[in-house]
């Protein structure tokens, strides 16, 4: 089977996954105790208000038989008619909401993936190359501590720390360090093209990205250390050393490239942070992105919005998975998709 | 009409009550100088009483105060910003935006509850109290430049009554205040319902500047309703959601990006879910607002809001309940409607901030479903608790223990009469628990150590969850000793509502914010009628009959006369006593709004929960 066929097969297999995920969302919202109409109306301590509740339920189509609602919901999603939000942003198209909330989360996720990749992996490799030295212990312990600190705790602590950072950043607090920003708030992505806009937006997102990436940073550190250790004890490394390959070339070409293979799924799985894991950090740092939007939509029973977001999340996840498989073959040509 | 939430993480509160909008805890406001220029100019203009909008000054034009050269930018944290359409039910944040962009015929002045003219120069009422004729100011323009005319009201109120987008139609179609209209029968869900007949509203534009409105029946508090947010004018034909109009813009654009009103501010920019910036209207017809620009950022998390305050990026802010220390409060002044002003400190940054609280015009209670919980159990629980403990231990001393349905500000005779009547007549122990009495009631009803009653208490977990957990524990401990096994359940607000309507709950948290300052707005729920969540009708008694009769008296005395008012006041008290007698509620507390600010800004004292949450009166020191 060649790569293209494999790809097609993967895409076909994604359809049931999509169906299952969106069905689960529908079931949770419509068969659970959440009533979006009640979320809109509020207390209904009178006959009139209860009539109003019924009218809104009627408007939203909540009184139709459940299979009719389900069929309509699924047809709309799979024809990419994502509809309008009911409760959270009433009357607004979910597509335009996605377009407005998405970039902030992507910006956050991007840095949350980059920070661990550029700090965790080098540290891990460093530890692996200096195994069982004090430097290794220092790096490893740091990694374990990072891994152990929960997001919600770290976020609050970092927020408090940065607020009282007057002496930490060259005499100025974090807010006025390099460029004036507030600690809490969404980054302004409208002027990313200009150097100043880029620095501002980056600085604004860094604390949140650091928190979001902290667990992965620990993971990647530990994994890359192990991977380097494993490779470095292989026979072919000794052979390469024996034939006089320089240390730089040995590490760069023979150790690192091989050590990368187990790291790929780890890094790509960090990319899921983009979609799901950011709710808490977004809320604490006041970055109103997709995570917050999804959480609000789910708790308010906003079916069109939550359903569409779920649909998009699953699409993203499936795409990332497929990309990951393709990446394997690029890094290690021995991996193929031929049937044996 | 959700409960003002002091400590929520999610903050998706919904309330139909417009006048007490601006959730007590969810607003933090910053006074920062300088827009782009990192400025040094702090020239505060105007505004120690800016929220009045200078309506009684007729055509005075406030623009000579020069908003154009200023650079006062207020930065404000709001819990959400979604939909600003006057006819939608809004969350606290959207309401604040809406309050600044829209204005109504009348408004509540600072320090008082008597509506004063805002968009009108004059008005008259016909002898039968039915027809109101308003002469509109001729110097009012919408943010899009159009002049305000009577026809705009005809359109706006028809939208309120007939549009599919409207969720507030009952403000003019149902209840004591009704604009005359016709109905037609429609079948919804197999049941026949009377619904509004489009185009039948008795609102007429006599000429460009004269508006005539006919009510279904006379109503003493009609002027309040003309000051109510849903009745704000929008330019005729701005959206095409009622018959006869195509709309100048899409509904989504109008409601979430570009609302057009006659208020002191207009929309500058909206970044959905993140930030709304409004600017002072050039040549605003009322008093020129203090801040030239108000930048409202959406921040849901109370910790984040608090951090910004402690960093002093914000000058006006909230302290979340979890960090509130009652011993840091010192009150220097108490005003007529029980607004209190003082200081709070030291804060963790060693500053001492100014502090104010006001009556939110809200009553929080636990509702019993009378068809599921029998009277002796309801009475015993009322005996067993002391409402003071709810406030002290649950809400850290912020709020008033509740005994009546009507909050102190609107109780006939005010706070003094409220306290006196409760002290003399509350049967279940005023500011004390009477466990012995509770046991006696239970024993007389056949309960005892070996035959215990059991009920479930459902709490909402998205409004003041910590406070309610503490209170629920208090109640459970007391219930234990009076032969009641109390099981505690937690659910989101909208689930509780849904289950309550279906009649599946024994006892649950709820409350009601008043829309206009009369006990009637609270007591409309305190009588046996179809659809009442208390289901008093299913457990009839002399008391329920007394409440029904007293309500009848109220309904027969809605005219704006002193005699009618006297009759209403007496009937209100009869209803309160009937409610006590059957113990259909376990009253909890009357929350108070709170706000803190540093010395850099001068903030007008918020009068009451009925007033718009406006920041146009803030000035810079």
Contacts between the chains, C-beta under 8 A, distances in Angstrom:
chain1	res1	chain2	res2	distance
A	33	B	491	6.8
A	33	B	495	4.4
A	33	B	498	6.9
A	33	B	499	7.3
A	34	B	492	7.2
A	34	B	494	6.4
A	34	B	495	6.3
A	34	B	498	8.0
A	35	B	494	5.7
A	35	B	495	7.2
A	35	B	497	7.4
A	35	B	498	4.1
A	36	B	494	7.6
A	38	B	494	4.2
A	38	B	495	7.7
A	38	B	497	4.3
A	38	B	498	4.6
A	38	B	501	7.6
A	39	B	12	7.6
A	39	B	14	6.8
A	39	B	493	7.7
A	39	B	494	4.0
A	40	B	14	7.0
A	40	B	89	6.4
A	40	B	167	6.7
A	41	B	14	7.7
A	41	B	89	7.1
A	41	B	167	7.5
A	41	B	497	7.6
A	42	B	1	5.5
A	42	B	2	5.6
A	42	B	14	4.4
A	42	B	15	6.2
A	42	B	16	5.8
A	42	B	89	6.6
A	42	B	497	7.3
A	43	B	1	5.0
A	43	B	2	7.0
A	43	B	497	6.2
A	43	B	510	5.9
A	43	B	511	7.9
A	43	B	512	6.6
A	44	B	497	6.2
A	44	B	501	5.9
A	44	B	533	7.6
A	45	B	510	7.4
A	45	B	512	6.8
A	45	B	525	4.8
A	45	B	532	6.7
A	45	B	533	4.9
A	46	B	524	7.0
A	46	B	525	6.8
A	46	B	529	7.8
A	46	B	531	5.5
A	46	B	532	7.0
A	47	B	529	6.9
A	47	B	530	5.2
A	47	B	531	2.9
A	47	B	532	7.8
A	48	B	170	5.6
A	48	B	174	4.9
A	48	B	175	7.5
A	48	B	531	7.6
A	49	B	170	7.6
A	49	B	531	7.7
A	50	B	501	6.1
A	50	B	531	5.1
A	51	B	188	8.0
A	51	B	193	6.1
A	52	B	167	7.6
A	52	B	170	6.6
A	53	B	501	6.9
A	54	B	188	5.9
A	54	B	189	5.9
A	54	B	191	7.9
A	54	B	193	8.0
A	55	B	188	6.3
A	55	B	193	7.9
A	56	B	167	7.4
A	57	B	189	7.8
A	58	B	188	5.4
A	58	B	189	6.2
A	59	B	164	7.0
A	63	B	189	5.3
A	84	B	252	7.8
A	88	B	12	7.5
A	88	B	82	6.4
A	89	B	82	4.8
A	89	B	83	6.9
A	89	B	256	6.8
A	89	B	272	6.8
A	89	B	273	7.4
A	90	B	82	6.8
A	90	B	83	5.1
A	90	B	88	6.5
A	90	B	255	7.7
A	91	B	83	6.3
A	91	B	85	8.0
A	91	B	165	6.7
A	91	B	251	5.6
A	91	B	252	5.3
A	91	B	255	5.4
A	91	B	256	7.0
A	92	B	82	7.9
A	92	B	83	8.0
A	92	B	252	5.1
A	92	B	256	5.5
A	92	B	272	7.2
A	93	B	252	6.6
A	96	B	252	7.7
A	96	B	272	7.9
A	97	B	272	6.7
A	97	B	273	7.7
A	100	B	271	7.1
A	100	B	272	4.6
A	100	B	273	6.7
A	101	B	272	7.4
A	101	B	273	5.9
A	104	B	274	7.5
A	156	B	303	6.0
A	159	B	303	6.8
A	159	B	304	6.9
A	159	B	307	5.4
A	160	B	307	7.0
A	163	B	307	5.2
A	163	B	310	6.1
A	163	B	311	5.1
A	173	B	311	7.9
A	175	B	311	6.7
A	175	B	313	7.4
A	180	B	38	7.5
A	182	B	308	6.9
A	182	B	311	8.0
A	182	B	313	5.6
A	183	B	307	6.6
A	183	B	308	7.6
A	183	B	311	7.0
A	184	B	299	6.1
A	184	B	304	4.4
A	184	B	305	7.8
A	184	B	307	6.0
A	184	B	308	5.4
A	185	B	297	5.8
A	185	B	299	7.2
A	186	B	271	7.8
A	186	B	274	4.5
A	186	B	275	7.2
A	186	B	297	7.8
A	186	B	298	8.0
A	283	B	9	6.9
A	283	B	300	5.6
A	283	B	301	4.9
A	283	B	304	7.9
A	284	B	301	5.3
A	284	B	303	6.6
A	284	B	304	6.0
A	285	B	304	6.7
A	286	B	297	7.1
A	286	B	298	7.5
A	286	B	299	4.3
A	286	B	300	7.4
A	286	B	301	6.6
A	286	B	304	4.9
A	288	B	273	4.4
A	288	B	274	5.1
A	288	B	298	5.5
A	288	B	300	7.7
A	292	B	273	7.6
A	292	B	300	7.1
A	293	B	273	6.8
A	295	B	10	7.7
A	296	B	10	7.2
A	296	B	12	6.1
A	299	B	10	6.4
A	299	B	12	6.9
A	299	B	462	7.5
A	299	B	492	6.2
A	300	B	12	5.8
A	300	B	494	7.1
A	301	B	494	6.7
